[in-house]
Amino acid sequence: MAREEFARLGFHGARVDEIAARTRTAKRMIYYYFGSKEELFVRVLETAYEQIRMAESNLDIEHLEPEAAIRRLAALTLQHHEDNEDFIRLVALENIYEAAHMRASPEFAASNSPALTVVERILEAGCASGVFRKDADAVDVHAMISSFCFFRVSNRHTFAALFGRDLAAPELREHHSALLGDMVVAYLKSAAPS
């Protein structure tokens, strides 16, 4: 309930009274467990990120060739973002706040390291087998995947208004998954600049 409230109204617009009413608890209990509205918001953000990090950590890719593994990771991210519009809103809001709430929690960055660990493992396997470029950076690859997945959800309404296409329409999911995989793999297989 707190996640929905923050995603819908932002940190400043969300009301602890409303969260308490929706969760059928006393406002003082929320403050008892979380300390403040800001700490509750940070916990909502942490939980939202934990979901995608857990899915990434549980991704069964060890038996896959590097190209198939990166495609599977991209497809997982695309599916997660599409299924969790609140996550997209929360991330967008936290960017508007210049990550102030994340920066207030020193553990936040450390808890998100699985995102890079999975990509690093795939890149190492791809480099070792000679399939991927040796200068590929895990942060860059993560950003490539995340940006496409994020954009198709965050901008679906404006994109539909401008171009008449709902980027998150279910019939486009497979097409977009293949498109994303192709883009990332094309980059990883391209020659490194000399």
C-alpha positions in Angstrom: 0.0 0.0 0.0 2.8 2.4 0.8 4.5 1.5 -2.5 1.3 2.4 -4.4 0.8 5.6 -2.5 4.4 6.8 -3.1 4.4 5.7 -6.7 1.2 7.5 -7.4 1.8 10.7 -5.4 5.5 10.9 -4.9 7.3 11.4 -1.6 5.9 14.8 -0.9 2.3 14.0 -2.1 1.9 10.7 -0.2 0.3 10.9 3.2 1.2 8.6 6.1 -2.4 9.0 7.2 -3.6 7.5 3.9 -1.0 4.7 4.1 -2.2 3.9 7.6 -5.8 3.8 6.5 -5.1 1.6 3.5 -3.1 -0.8 5.6 -5.6 -0.7 8.5 -2.9 0.2 11.0 -2.3 3.2 13.2 -0.1 6.0 12.0 1.9 5.8 15.1 2.7 2.1 14.3 4.2 3.1 11.0 6.4 5.7 12.7 7.3 3.1 15.4 8.5 0.6 12.8 10.0 3.0 10.2 10.9 6.1 12.3 9.8 8.6 9.7 8.0 9.0 6.4 11.4 9.3 4.7 12.6 6.0 6.2 9.4 4.4 5.0 10.0 5.7 1.5 13.6 4.4 1.6 12.3 1.0 2.6 9.7 1.0 -0.2 12.5 1.8 -2.7 14.8 -0.9 -1.2 12.0 -3.5 -1.5 11.3 -2.5 -5.1 14.9 -2.9 -6.0 15.2 -6.1 -4.0 12.6 -7.7 -6.2 14.5 -7.2 -9.5 17.8 -8.0 -7.8 16.5 -11.3 -6.5 15.1 -12.2 -9.9 18.5 -11.4 -11.5 20.3 -13.4 -8.8 18.0 -16.4 -9.4 18.3 -16.3 -13.1 19.4 -19.7 -14.4 22.0 -18.8 -16.9 25.1 -20.8 -15.9 24.5 -23.5 -18.6 23.8 -21.0 -21.4 26.2 -19.6 -24.0 27.0 -15.9 -23.3 24.8 -14.6 -26.0 21.8 -16.6 -24.8 22.5 -15.5 -21.2 22.5 -11.8 -22.0 19.3 -12.2 -24.0 17.7 -14.0 -21.0 18.8 -11.2 -18.7 17.4 -8.6 -21.0 14.1 -10.4 -21.4 13.8 -10.8 -17.6 14.4 -7.0 -17.1 11.9 -6.2 -19.8 9.3 -8.4 -18.2 10.0 -7.1 -14.7 9.7 -3.5 -15.7 6.5 -4.1 -17.6 4.9 -6.0 -14.7 6.0 -3.4 -12.1 4.9 0.0 -13.3 5.1 1.2 -9.7 8.9 0.4 -9.8 9.3 2.6 -12.8 7.4 5.5 -11.1 9.4 5.1 -7.9 12.7 5.2 -9.8 11.6 8.2 -11.9 10.6 10.0 -8.7 13.9 9.2 -7.0 15.7 10.6 -10.0 13.6 13.8 -9.7 14.8 13.9 -6.0 18.4 13.4 -7.3 18.6 10.1 -5.4 18.5 12.0 -2.1 16.7 9.1 -0.3 19.0 6.4 -1.7 22.1 8.4 -0.7 20.7 8.6 2.8 20.9 4.8 3.0 24.5 3.7 2.8 23.5 0.0 2.3 21.4 0.8 -0.8 24.2 0.7 -3.3 25.7 -2.5 -1.8 22.3 -4.3 -2.0 22.2 -3.6 -5.7 25.5 -5.2 -6.6 23.9 -8.4 -8.0 22.8 -6.4 -11.0 26.4 -5.9 -12.0 27.6 -9.3 -10.8 25.2 -11.1 -13.2 26.3 -9.0 -16.1 30.0 -9.3 -15.2 29.7 -13.1 -15.2 28.1 -13.1 -18.6 30.7 -10.7 -20.0 33.6 -12.7 -18.6 32.2 -15.9 -20.2 31.7 -14.1 -23.5 35.2 -12.6 -23.4 36.8 -15.9 -22.4 35.1 -17.7 -25.4 36.1 -14.9 -27.7 32.5 -14.0 -28.5 32.2 -10.6 -26.8 34.5 -7.6 -27.1 37.0 -7.4 -24.3 36.3 -3.7 -23.4 32.6 -4.3 -22.6 31.7 -2.7 -19.3 29.1 -4.2 -17.0 27.7 -0.8 -16.0 27.3 0.2 -19.7 25.6 -3.0 -20.5 23.3 -2.8 -17.5 22.5 0.8 -18.5 21.7 -0.3 -22.1 19.3 -3.0 -20.9 17.7 -0.8 -18.2 17.2 2.2 -20.4 15.2 0.4 -23.1 13.1 -1.5 -20.6 12.5 1.7 -18.5 11.7 3.8 -21.5 9.0 1.5 -22.9 7.1 1.7 -19.6 7.8 5.3 -18.5 7.1 6.8 -21.9 4.4 4.5 -23.1 1.6 7.1 -22.8 3.5 10.0 -24.4 4.8 7.7 -27.1 1.3 6.5 -27.9 0.0 10.0 -28.0 2.7 11.1 -30.4 3.1 8.0 -32.6 0.0 5.9 -32.0 1.9 2.9 -30.5 1.7 1.6 -27.0 5.2 0.4 -26.3 4.0 -1.8 -23.5 1.3 -3.5 -25.5 1.4 -7.2 -24.8 1.6 -8.1 -28.5 4.9 -6.2 -28.7 6.6 -7.9 -25.8 8.3 -10.7 -27.8 9.3 -8.2 -30.6 10.8 -5.8 -28.0 12.6 -8.6 -26.2 14.2 -9.7 -29.4 15.0 -6.1 -30.4 16.7 -5.4 -27.1 18.6 -8.7 -27.2 19.8 -7.9 -30.7 20.9 -4.4 -29.8 22.9 -5.6 -26.8 24.4 -8.6 -28.6 25.3 -6.5 -31.6 27.2 -4.1 -29.3 29.0 -6.9 -27.4 30.0 -8.7 -30.6 31.2 -5.5 -32.4 34.9 -4.8 -32.7 36.4 -2.7 -29.9 37.6 0.7 -31.1 41.3 0.8 -31.8 
